[in-house]
Amino acid sequence: MAAFGYNRDGKKGKQQMVIGLLTGPEGAPAAVRVFAGNTQDPKTVTEQIRQLLKTGAFQMHLFESELADYA
């Protein structure tokens, strides 16, 4: 699961894991999943949404993100 990927802290040469966490409107976790450390953020978001759609737990139509990539 651990892999070399982009480290936001600027630490090089360290393996990491990516934790995908989606929350509901009040901040309660709706989906949590661990991804390989070289997984890019857009892929984690789409995978989490896909899982929620599969289980029927998806009820929101709008997502807000702190990452400018999704704006």
C-alpha positions in Angstrom: 0.0 0.0 0.0 2.8 2.4 0.8 4.4 4.0 -2.3 6.5 7.0 -3.3 4.3 9.9 -4.3 3.8 13.7 -4.0 4.4 14.8 -0.4 2.8 18.1 0.6 5.3 18.5 3.4 8.1 18.5 1.0 9.8 15.4 2.5 11.6 13.4 -0.2 12.4 9.7 -0.2 9.6 8.7 2.1 6.8 6.2 1.2 3.3 7.2 2.1 -0.3 6.2 2.0 -3.3 8.3 0.9 -6.4 8.4 3.0 -9.6 9.3 1.1 -12.2 10.8 3.4 -15.5 12.2 2.4 -17.8 13.9 4.9 -21.4 14.8 5.0 -22.7 18.3 5.5 -22.2 18.3 9.3 -18.7 16.8 9.0 -19.5 13.2 9.8 -17.5 10.7 7.7 -19.5 9.3 4.8 -16.7 7.3 3.2 -13.1 6.4 4.2 -10.6 4.4 2.2 -6.9 3.9 2.1 -5.1 4.3 -1.3 -1.6 3.7 -2.5 0.8 6.6 -1.8 1.1 7.5 -5.4 -2.6 7.9 -6.0 -3.6 11.4 -7.1 -6.3 13.3 -5.3 -8.8 13.4 -8.3 -8.8 9.6 -8.5 -9.5 9.2 -4.7 -12.5 11.5 -4.9 -14.0 9.8 -8.0 -13.5 6.4 -6.4 -15.2 7.4 -3.2 -18.1 8.9 -5.0 -18.4 5.7 -7.1 -18.5 3.6 -4.0 -21.2 5.8 -2.5 -23.3 5.5 -5.7 -22.9 1.7 -5.6 -24.2 1.4 -2.1 -27.0 3.9 -2.5 -25.6 6.1 0.2 -25.0 9.0 -2.2 -27.6 11.8 -1.7 -25.6 15.0 -2.3 -25.3 16.6 -5.7 -22.7 19.2 -4.9 -19.2 18.8 -3.6 -17.0 21.4 -2.1 -13.3 20.9 -2.1 -10.4 22.8 -0.5 -8.3 21.8 -3.5 -8.2 24.3 -6.3 -7.9 21.5 -8.8 -11.7 20.8 -8.5 -12.9 24.4 -8.7 
